[in-house]
Amino acid sequence: MMKHTFEEKLNYIRLVLKGEPQSQICRKYKLGQHYLENLIDRYKLYGEAGLRQKTHNAISPVNKERLVRLFEENGVTLRQICNQYSVSKTALESWVRQVRTRGYKSLYETQRRGRPPKNSMARPKKKEPQTELERLQAENLRLKAENALLKKVKALVEEQDARARLNGQKPSTN
């Protein structure tokens, strides 16, 4: 994706205002039709300031719901909402998708960021030394898990050998 400078965007708008066909401008400068229409809409709404880079503002869940309702219930197009409220199209599309699958309440749920916590099998870090009982309990838990894993592996190998015998093959010696 190529970023266009403010001067380039202004040049595209000037060509449109002079009466040059949009399709010709798109072909000449290798632009998408929707991209050019979006630039024109932003220029009509905000003037030259609409062609400058957008600032990224956090949008509250209440405003997200309002924008999704505009699209879903009032039939306002995505492009109109994006230009009027300075929201990215991909963000708005993801909110709409989220509402369609999980409902409007999903917009109010806070999402945890970052790496998920480690699984419960890992021993929590302790600052004080372990007692003998704690150490033995932890070792017992580890050995039980290891034993269960080995049983599953053995069952899988036996099942594989049984299938091989049914097919008339000799079982592997690995």
N, C-alpha and C positions, 0 to 999 in steps of 0.2 A: 504494500500500500504506500503510495507516494504522497507526502504532505505537500500541499500547495501553499506558497507564501501569500501574504495579504495582497501584495501587488498583483500576483497572478489571478487571484480570485476577483479583484476589482476589475482587472482587464476583461475577464469573462463576462462580468456584469455589464461593462460598457459596450461590449460587442452585442449583447442581447438587447440593450437599450437602443443601439443604433439600428436594430432590425435584422441582424444576421440570424438565420435560422439556428435553433438550438441543436438540431441534429448535426449541422455542419460544424458548429463549435465543438461538439463532443468528438466528432471524428478527427478534426484538426488537432485538438489538444489531448486526445485519448482520455476523455472524461466519460463517466457514466451519466446517463440521462437523469437518473434520480439524484445524483450528486449535484448536477447543475441546477435542477429544479429546487433542490434544497437551498443552494446558495441564493437563488433568486428570491425565494420566500423569506429567508433571513434578511436579505437586503431590503425588501419591502417593509418588513416589520421594524427593523432596528437601524437601517441605514448602514453606513460603513462599519459601525461598531459590531454589527451582526456577522461580519466577515472575519473578524478577529478571532483568535483562539478562545474557546470557551473555558471558563473556570470550572473546576470540579467542586460542586457544593454537595454536602450531605443532605439527602432528602428524607424528611421524617416519614414514618409509616402512614400517618394521616394523609400527607400529600401524595404518597404513592397510591393509596387507595383511591383518592380523588381522581388522579390521572388515569388509573385503570378503569374506573367507572365511566369517565368521559369517553374512553375508547369503547368499552364493552356495551354500555347502556345508551349513550347518546350518539354513537356512530361517528365520532370525530376521528379523523384519520391519524395514524401514527405520526406522520410527517408534521401535521399541524400541531399536535401536542408537543412534539420534540422542539419545534421552532419557537412556539409560544412560551414554553416553560423552561427552555434551555436544558433539556434532558437528552441523554444519548439514546439513540434508537435501540441499541442492544439492551440497555438497562430496562427500558420500557417493555420491550418484548419479553424479557425474562420475568418481569413482574406479572405480565399478563399470563404467561405460561404457568407461573407459580400459582396464581389465583385460580386458573382453570383446573389445575390438578388438586390443589389442597385448600382452596377457599381463601377468602379475604383475611382471615385470621393469621394466615401464614406470613403476611406482610409485617405483622407486629412481633413475630418471633425473632429473638436475637440469635444470630448465628455465631457459634464459637469460632474464633480464628486461631490459626496456628496448628501445630502438630497435635494430633489426638493423644490422650494420655496412654501410657504403656498398659499392656494387658495385665489382668489380675494375677497371672502366674509369676510375675516378677516379684521378687522379695523387696519390700519397701526398705529404703535406706534408713539405717539407724545410727545415731551418734554414739549411744552407749553400747558397750560390748554385749553380745548375746549370751544368755545363760546356756548351760549345757542342754536343758530341756528344749529351748527354742531352736537350738542348732539341730538337735535330733529330729524335732518335728519337721523342720524345713527339709532335712535330708530325706525323711520318710515320704514327704509329699513329692519330692523330686523323683524318688525311686518308684513310687506308685505310678506317676505319669510315664516314666520310662518303661515300666513293665507293661502298661496299657498299650503304649506305642508298639512295643515288640510283639505283643499278642496280635495286634491288627496286621502288622507286617507278615507274621507267620500265617495268619488266616488268608491273606491275599495271595501269598506264594502258593499255599495249598490249593486254593481255588484256581489259580492259573495252571498248576500242574494237572488238576482234574479236567479242566477244559482241553488241555493239550492231549491228554489220554483219549478223550472223547473224539477228538479230531484225527486220531491215529498217529499223533506225533510223539516223539520221545520227550520226556520232561527235561528241561535244561538243568545243567549241573552247577549253575552259578549260585 
